[in-house]
């Protein structure tokens, strides 16, 4: 009679365990996503679904906050798209003292609590600025805070693509008489464009909900520097949770559209390369 070790070693006897693991994996993953993401989002939508939803999101203060948020998020994404590619290029292609330190500092907005980032920005660019630059309580302060928290998205998206580029193709373009700009536009940019677009899109989505780094330096002035996240916080504090949920749903919808568009773009770009 075969012993237990022999039975365990038979491949056929492992199939039920393998099938069980294959079935449990997706189930556990979906359950976790439902608990952490789907159920809270559903609760938010349910809370916002009131007869006063449209009135809540079209009130003058809500409209002003949403418009300012969208405008500043677009500007922050555009600026960081350009400078993020530049920073990634410098980190990959150039060698200079302190390069590793700069590379580490790029991730600082990810690790630093955003309220601390706001305090840092206020200390540096507030009324007591050591560099004599005071942008507190202005829209420039809102843009500055969004730029700070969204810079890593483009840099970290583009950096690995640049590392994987074949330098021989660039050298061939140079040998054929292409200028530096032509080489970048015709050879390098098409290769890094999907990563740059994804990084810029994620930066935009991240900027939509930024709160901590903005609340201190912006001054939260209605119709001037009040962004949607700070407006929502004020609604919650005043007891208008339905109005806060309605405004939150608008931001959520915009973010979902952006993420969906990025996913479609990435899939389409992959098919073209294939």
C-alpha positions in Angstrom: 0.0 0.0 0.0 1.4 3.3 -1.0 2.4 5.6 1.8 1.2 9.2 2.3 4.4 10.7 0.7 3.8 8.7 -2.4 0.2 9.7 -2.7 1.1 13.4 -2.2 3.7 13.2 -4.9 1.3 12.0 -7.5 0.5 15.0 -9.9 -3.1 14.0 -10.3 -3.8 14.4 -6.6 -2.6 18.0 -6.6 -5.3 19.1 -9.1 -8.1 19.8 -6.6 -5.7 21.9 -4.5 -4.5 23.8 -7.6 -8.1 24.3 -8.8 -9.1 25.5 -5.3 -6.3 28.0 -5.3 -7.1 29.2 -8.8 -10.7 29.7 -7.7 -9.9 31.4 -4.4 -7.4 33.9 -5.8 -9.9 35.9 -8.0 -12.6 35.6 -5.4 -10.5 37.0 -2.6 -9.2 39.8 -4.8 -12.7 40.8 -5.8 -13.9 40.6 -2.3 -11.1 42.9 -1.1 -11.7 45.4 -3.9 -15.4 45.4 -3.1 -14.8 46.1 0.6 -12.1 48.8 0.0 -13.3 50.5 -3.2 -16.7 49.4 -4.6 -18.8 49.6 -1.4 -17.5 53.0 -0.3 -18.0 54.4 -3.8 -21.6 52.9 -3.9 -22.3 54.5 -0.5 -21.0 57.8 -1.7 -23.2 57.7 -4.8 -26.2 56.6 -2.7 -25.7 59.5 -0.4 -25.4 62.0 -3.3 -28.5 60.6 -5.1 -31.0 63.1 -3.7 -33.5 65.4 -5.4 -31.1 68.3 -4.6 -28.1 66.8 -6.5 -28.2 69.2 -9.4 -28.8 72.2 -7.2 -25.8 71.2 -5.0 -23.3 70.9 -7.8 -24.6 74.0 -9.7 -24.6 76.4 -6.8 -22.3 79.4 -7.4 -19.7 78.4 -4.8 -19.7 74.7 -5.9 -19.3 75.7 -9.6 -16.5 78.1 -8.8 -14.7 75.4 -6.7 -15.1 72.7 -9.4 -14.0 75.1 -12.2 -10.9 76.2 -10.3 -10.0 72.6 -9.5 -10.4 71.4 -13.1 -8.4 74.4 -14.4 -5.5 74.1 -11.9 -5.4 70.3 -12.4 -5.1 70.6 -16.2 -2.4 73.3 -15.8 -0.5 71.1 -13.2 -0.7 68.1 -15.4 0.5 70.0 -18.5 3.4 71.6 -16.7 4.5 68.4 -15.1 4.1 66.6 -18.4 6.7 68.8 -19.9 9.1 69.2 -16.9 8.6 65.6 -15.8 9.9 64.3 -19.2 12.8 66.8 -18.8 13.6 65.6 -15.3 13.4 61.9 -16.3 15.7 62.6 -19.2 18.3 64.3 -17.0 18.2 61.5 -14.5 18.6 58.8 -17.1 21.0 60.4 -19.6 23.1 62.7 -17.5 25.7 62.0 -14.8 26.3 64.7 -12.2 27.1 65.0 -8.5 24.1 64.3 -6.3 22.1 62.5 -9.0 21.1 59.7 -6.7 19.9 62.2 -4.1 17.8 64.0 -6.7 16.4 60.7 -7.9 15.4 59.9 -4.3 13.9 63.3 -3.7 11.5 62.8 -6.7 9.5 60.4 -4.5 9.3 62.7 -1.6 5.7 63.8 -2.4 4.6 60.2 -2.3 6.1 59.7 1.2 5.4 63.1 2.8 2.0 63.7 4.3 0.3 66.3 2.2 -0.5 68.5 5.2 3.3 68.6 5.9 3.9 69.5 2.2 1.4 72.4 2.6 3.3 73.6 5.7 6.6 73.3 3.8 5.2 75.3 0.9 3.7 77.9 3.2 7.0 78.3 5.1 8.9 78.7 1.8 6.4 80.7 -0.3 4.2 82.3 2.4 4.3 85.7 4.2 7.6 84.9 6.0 9.3 83.5 2.9 13.1 83.3 3.2 13.3 83.8 -0.6 11.0 86.8 -0.6 8.3 85.1 -2.7 4.8 85.2 -1.2 2.1 83.5 -3.2 -0.1 82.6 -0.2 -3.9 83.0 -0.8 -3.5 83.2 -4.5 -4.3 80.8 -7.3 -0.6 80.5 -8.0 -0.3 78.8 -4.6 -3.0 76.3 -5.6 -1.1 75.5 -8.8 2.2 75.3 -6.9 0.8 72.8 -4.4 -0.6 70.6 -7.2 2.7 70.7 -9.1 4.4 69.5 -5.9 2.3 66.5 -5.3 1.9 65.3 -8.9 5.5 65.7 -10.3 6.5 62.0 -9.5 3.8 60.5 -11.7 5.3 61.7 -15.0 8.9 61.2 -14.0 8.4 57.6 -12.7 6.3 56.7 -15.7 8.8 57.9 -18.3 12.0 57.0 -16.6 11.9 53.2 -17.1 11.0 53.7 -20.8 14.0 55.9 -21.3 16.2 53.3 -19.7 15.0 50.7 -22.1 15.4 52.7 -25.3 18.0 51.5 -27.8 20.7 54.2 -28.0 21.8 52.9 -31.4 18.6 54.1 -33.0 19.3 57.6 -31.8 22.9 57.4 -32.9 21.7 56.3 -36.4 19.4 59.2 -36.6 22.2 61.6 -35.7 24.5 60.0 -38.3 21.8 60.5 -40.9 21.9 64.2 -40.2 19.0 64.6 -37.7 19.3 67.4 -35.2 18.8 66.9 -31.5 15.2 68.2 -31.7 14.4 66.0 -34.7 15.8 63.0 -33.0 13.7 63.6 -29.9 10.5 64.4 -31.9 10.8 61.5 -34.4 12.6 58.8 -32.5 12.4 59.3 -28.7 9.0 61.0 -28.2 7.0 58.3 -30.0 8.6 55.7 -27.8 7.9 57.6 -24.5 4.6 59.2 -25.4 2.3 56.5 -24.0 4.1 56.6 -20.7 4.2 60.4 -20.6 0.5 60.6 -21.4 -0.4 58.0 -18.7 1.8 59.9 -16.2 0.1 63.2 -17.1 -3.3 61.7 -16.8 -2.6 60.2 -13.4 -1.2 63.5 -12.3 -4.4 65.2 -13.4 -6.6 62.7 -11.5 -4.4 63.0 -8.4 -4.6 66.8 -8.5 -8.4 66.7 -8.6 -8.7 65.5 -5.0 -5.7 67.2 -3.5 -6.4 68.7 -0.1 -3.6 68.7 2.5 -1.0 70.7 0.5 -3.6 73.2 -0.7 -5.6 74.0 2.4 -2.9 75.9 4.3 -1.4 78.0 1.5 -4.5 78.8 -0.5 -6.4 80.5 2.3 -9.6 78.8 1.2 -11.1 82.0 -0.2 -14.5 81.3 -1.8 -14.7 82.2 -5.5 -10.9 82.8 -5.6 -8.7 80.1 -4.2 -11.2 77.5 -2.8 -10.8 74.2 -4.6 -13.4 71.4 -4.6 -11.7 69.2 -1.9 -11.6 72.1 0.5 -15.2 73.1 -0.4 -16.3 69.5 0.3 -14.6 69.6 3.7 -16.4 72.8 4.6 -19.7 71.3 3.6 -19.1 68.2 5.8 -18.2 70.5 8.7 -21.4 72.5 8.3 -23.5 69.3 8.2 -24.4 69.3 4.5 -23.2 65.8 3.8 -25.5 65.3 0.8 -24.0 68.4 -0.9 -20.5 67.2 -0.1 -21.3 63.8 -1.5 -22.7 65.4 -4.7 -19.6 67.4 -5.3 -17.5 64.4 -4.5 -19.4 62.3 -7.1 -18.5 64.9 -9.8 -14.8 64.7 -9.0 -15.1 60.9 -8.9 -16.8 60.8 -12.3 -14.1 63.0 -13.9 -11.4 60.8 -12.4 -13.1 57.6 -13.7 -13.4 59.1 -17.2 -9.7 60.0 -17.2 -8.6 56.6 -15.9 -10.9 54.9 -18.4 -9.5 57.0 -21.2 -5.9 56.2 -20.2 -6.7 52.5 -20.1 -8.2 52.7 -23.6 -5.2 54.7 -24.9 -2.7 52.2 -23.4 -4.5 49.3 -25.0 -4.7 51.0 -28.4 -1.0 51.9 -28.2 -0.1 48.3 -27.3 -2.1 47.0 -30.3 -0.3 49.4 -32.6 3.1 48.2 -31.4 2.0 44.6 -31.7 
